[in-house]
Amino acid sequence: MGEMSESKEGSFLSEKVRNIISSYGIREVHVYRSEKESWDIIWRWLWFTRKIWMAQYWKETEKALQPLFPILHSLNVNSILDSSCGLGFKTIMFAKRNYEVEGSDQSAVAIRYAPILAEEQDFKIKFFRSRFDELGRKCMRKYDCVYSDYFDELETYDNLKASAKGVYSVLNEGGKFIFCSPSPKLKKAALKELIEKEWRRRKKFIIKQPFEMNRLRVTHIETLDKTSEGILENHIFIIEKKGVIRAEIASIMNPRIKWTFKDYVNVLEKAGFSKVEFIEREKNEVFIIAMK
């Protein structure tokens, strides 16, 4: 077994990830550490392998959104921006409920494939590439509601502030920004216990069913690391073509359990939101509803 070559970020690989790569005898390894690059890689290979996971994911997405639909109805929402839409599963679910919906995401790869997925479901939906803080420049309209399942994953307080301003700028007067948060009852110190609880709940090592098409075979392996901010997912894609094996590794924090309800209220009020309320979603988690 030869020495594997890797990008300069390779020194950040955990021992368990290195052991996985070594066990496959892989010498060519590409490591992606920035959030943008990591998501691009993940969406690219998830799209390629979608036939083996998509049916279950539709069910999971519908289940996750069920508590949200009564809230949207009670708030008289008609138009929605699904910000951080990924491949568009949630966006399509909103369209199926007859909402006027568009989707945005920072990943160019996700935005490339999301319209295809929508068309396969007989919907023509506009998707565009944008971070939260860029929405004011990238949007061509305003909405009754911006929904996101990723706002709580933002890494820095400055990013939260800039992102809140971006969301505010694309809402109609009286519009609502909805996302998930830990319960207001939980203080900063309690977040560590949430991380521990999530760590105990999650499977630490998963090898997913290999998928092959057009003589390209991809095996997706997922392994976890616990950090002070949350759970770091290491997505390892073993790619085999014409007898050559290489690996692409993308790491994302999912979930990042770093911000309290008070943190969100502070950035939302600074962005200009007039009122911040919450509705319980499940134990120790709520939907935050910020009103313009």
Secondary structure as GFF3:
##gff-version 3
##sequence-region A 1 292
A	DSSP	beta_strand	5	6	.	.	.	ID=ss1
A	DSSP	three_ten_helix	8	12	.	.	.	ID=ss2
A	DSSP	alpha_helix	15	23	.	.	.	ID=ss3
A	DSSP	beta_strand	28	32	.	.	.	ID=ss4
A	DSSP	alpha_helix	35	48	.	.	.	ID=ss5
A	DSSP	three_ten_helix	50	52	.	.	.	ID=ss6
A	DSSP	alpha_helix	54	65	.	.	.	ID=ss7
A	DSSP	alpha_helix	68	74	.	.	.	ID=ss8
A	DSSP	beta_strand	79	83	.	.	.	ID=ss9
A	DSSP	alpha_helix	89	96	.	.	.	ID=ss10
A	DSSP	beta_strand	100	105	.	.	.	ID=ss11
A	DSSP	alpha_helix	108	120	.	.	.	ID=ss12
A	DSSP	beta_strand	127	129	.	.	.	ID=ss13
A	DSSP	three_ten_helix	132	134	.	.	.	ID=ss14
A	DSSP	alpha_helix	135	138	.	.	.	ID=ss15
A	DSSP	beta_strand	143	148	.	.	.	ID=ss16
A	DSSP	three_ten_helix	151	153	.	.	.	ID=ss17
A	DSSP	alpha_helix	157	169	.	.	.	ID=ss18
A	DSSP	beta_strand	171	182	.	.	.	ID=ss19
A	DSSP	three_ten_helix	188	190	.	.	.	ID=ss20
A	DSSP	alpha_helix	191	201	.	.	.	ID=ss21
A	DSSP	beta_strand	205	207	.	.	.	ID=ss22
A	DSSP	beta_strand	211	213	.	.	.	ID=ss23
A	DSSP	beta_strand	216	226	.	.	.	ID=ss24
A	DSSP	beta_strand	230	241	.	.	.	ID=ss25
A	DSSP	beta_strand	244	256	.	.	.	ID=ss26
A	DSSP	alpha_helix	261	271	.	.	.	ID=ss27
A	DSSP	beta_strand	275	282	.	.	.	ID=ss28
A	DSSP	beta_strand	285	291	.	.	.	ID=ss29
###
